[in-house]
Amino acid sequence: MITLLTPSKRAAYFAALTTLAFVAACSDAPFVPVDSTPALDARLRQAIAPWGVVPILPVNAPDPALASLGKMLFFDKVLSGNRDVSCASCHSPAAHTGDDASLAVGTGVIMNGGLRTLGTGRQFTPRNAPPLFSVGLKPFYMFWDGRVNEELGPGRFNTPLGSALPVGVSSLLAAQAMIPVTNRVEMRGNAGDRDVFGNVNEIAQLADAQVAQIWSAVMHRVLAIPAYAQMFAAAYPSIPADRLGFEHAANAIAAFETQTFTKTNSAFDRYLARDDNALSLDAKHGALLFFTTARCSSCHNGPLLGAQNFASVAVPQLGPGTGGATPLDAGRGDETVSGPARFPKFFFRVAPLRNVELTAPYMHNGAYPSLEAVVRHYNNVDSAVKSYDVNQLPVALRSSYHGDATTISALLTSLDPRLQQPIRLTVDEQRQIVAFLKSLTDPSARDLAGIAPAAVPSGLAVP
Amino acid sequence: MPVDRLRTSVAALALATLAPAALSAQLIQIKTLPIAEGDQWRIFPSANAPMADLSISLADSLLDPFVNPAKGSRLSDRGLFFGSPTFYSVSQNAGGGRTLPLGGVFRFGSMFGGFALALQELDTIRGNGQVFFPPVATPVAVDPALPATTTVTPTAPSRENRFAFASLGRSFSTRGLSVAGSVLWSGLRNIDGVDLLYTGSQGVNQHGGALDARLGLTKEWATTRGARTAEAILLHNRFDMTHDVTWADQVFDPNTRAFLNRPRIDHNLDKTNTWGLHLGYSQPLADSGWRIGAIATTNLASHPKLPDYQIAQVMVIPWDPGHTAAYDLGLGISKSRGPTTLGVEAIFEPIATHTWGEAHGATQSASGAAIPDGAKTTENQFRFSNAILRAGAGHDLLLSSDQALRLQAGVELRSITYGLDQTDHIAETQRHQNEHWVEWTRTWGLSFRFSDLEMRYAGRSVTGTGRPGITQNGGVFFAAGDALTSNFLAAPSGPLTLTDVRVTTHQFSISVPLR
């Protein structure tokens, strides 16, 4: 009982309480940042929030007849002048919509032990075959240099073809699909080429500027095949056969690609949908770095984690080059692509990152064979460019590496200011970022080999 | 120093139980962030409120019957009716409310009791067309012509609360013993500041209530120097609120290239059940006018479910259950000489709280060990050593033979100090953190006492706490954490920026004695 305390004890007790209160009031409160796992989730969600990285709703299912037609066209080599490549040749489902090559090999390919190798007199395409996992999500830019885009406004497709692009093209993806068949290196072939049956490649005889005739020639081939005539009639019942243009084929290919290759059920997508357990601890730490310290999200942002802007990251130059900068590749900065002074040289489209784990090699020219190498590059661009190891390239490409001091200097001069200083990630942090990048993989994207049809209407071999 | 002083504290994962504790000292408040509390729970009139709520060695003729129902036996008259409209406001336009209680206490022979009804209306902080919960910023280079968001209709916040109190007791005058029971029912639709706990939400619909049941006992021994009194209260408090929080999750529709807001409603439960035992004793010291008292209070609380708050700039850990053992050990001394009353109280308040998060689905720890569904993912052990000091004074001025004016003033210092030991079973890490802050309360008041009427005014102002998300001009720049009413548990782990606010309360009461 308090009342049993002596007066001196009472006084002492009271004094102790008083002292306690004031000592507590005067002590300092240190700030202790912590990384407990639940707090990590909170921090990560806060880090993600400003970047517009949000869950993606499903794409609308296309008309089945349209998608079926698109599927056959996608795999059918009849679309190529020499009847030797199809869309799937460079965007092979077995290779996760790529071709496993740094630079794509187009028509005139020689199959060498299952590998597509450059045919006699042929050249590599200047760039890596872009993966198709995000094309159905309606990015504003197609191709590494973004030359097919909707910069003029939604639904207004801006392409190098200008006014030649038919009115009936239904999407930017379809607009993109109009182009490879006109490209001599990719699908059309060179004048004088003969197709795989030894016949004259009639499409290659046309002048480059005759794009409408090129598309007509391709459609003439396609519609000459009864099965295709039926499929087009099913997909476009209200359009007479004589009014069908290649834009209808392109629309069908786009529908197929959208339906088939849109893969947005990755662990990270589930995390965005508020499943905290979807990501591993490493992936969470990597994501936190990605959206904060490493500054990856300053370019790779938005729902697609990219695909909506351009950046110059000083990727080592290799390959035949293209445009006005040949033998280099100035990307979006090529005046023939975007007009004078629109972009500095060496700007390329920021790649969308979903399923990036599956789409090696990386960058616009496949300069890096692994995600680890890519992250190392970003961690210290200056060092990575100056010490680029050409041995990581396929043998056939090593001689095309432009490692001269002038080129390297030019690359570093145009380097994005955000990358001019090393990011200084530790090896473990780099590993965590790679873990995050791997969390962007939709499990259903890992094995797409079953997508390929057993046969296509032309009877040509399915790649 | 600017008026709107920003103070940075350390905070992170917020878990709060918002049971009404301010009703009495017998419910011990738990608070881990220096959050400003609205004076929502100050419902009943109090004679000692202007004297820093002194209660250990000084009787409070108005409030005591509502704290310990057995003290209703002390009525000198047949009873009294009262009305005590109370207004509080939080500076920076950060909240406020009005409460109108009406009630009375009565005595018929050996039986006594009381009743009260109260209606309460709280100001919404979301008013005036402010963009209260702006959509998540999306600096995405999409075409500006495209819609960025679609509208999600906010849930209209409820604003009214209702309270009902009843007590009944019996005194055994020959033994100096009184026994009584009381029940306070609170129908709650709005707890001040809860909206602020859900950053980015479109609306919070609160519903639920609290039930506070008490069994009180008093024993008095008359002595030549005054009465020695002892009291005991056994209480059970059940607090059960649901926060239906509407979120507007942004999603991207690739078909239209538009960012849409997809409504999502979280049903956050905030439950705390408390058993408490309070013991008090006071006696005069000699015949000097001094009186000394002591209290010992124990609260054992379980938190079956605590809300998952989303607090801006605060790392929020999803919490599940927890439990608390809280104690108050207090000493008070007062002196009444002639028209003057002085009092001082000191309370030491150790609290131990254990909260944890549970795995929702099988999880792996950093080393690969399996954490099964329902197992603990994170544990927090709080150890509080709080201290409360109160001092007050009153002076009566006799205006006439049956009229008196009483002037009162007081100050309270509440020091909150705790250490947090946090164990993260997923990351397999541990950490320790110390926190403290001090809250100051200044009180003042006056009362007129007439032969058939008493009119009182009590004012109080609390500083040393803040509310996050409040700007100088009263706007809200982000939704943020607040705890407001009573208990506020949060295991800090990140920076929390609070804007200092002052909570000011004015209570007017009129009591009419029954002769």
Interface residues (C-beta under 8 A of the other chain):
Chain A: M1 I2 T3 R10 Y13 F14 L17 T18 L20 A21 F22 A24 A25 S27 A29 P30 F31 V32 P33 V34 D35 S36 T37 P38 A39 L40 A42 R43 Q46 A49 P50 W51 G52 V54 P55 I56 L57 V59 N60 G136 L137 K138 F140 E150 G153 P154 T262 R274 D276 N277 S280 L281 N301 G302 P303 Q308 N309
Chain B: T8 S9 V10 A12 L13 V136 A137 T138 P139 V140 A141 V142 D143 A145 L146 D249 Q250 V251 F252 D253 P254 N255 R257 F259 L260 Y281 Q283 I292 A294 Q313 V314 M315 V316 I317 P318 L331 A346 I347 F348 G357 A359 H360 G361 T363 Q364 A366 T377 T378 S385 A387 I388 L389 L413 S415 I416 T417 Q422 D424 I426 A427 T429 R431 Q433 N434 E435 H436 W437 V438 S493 G494 P495
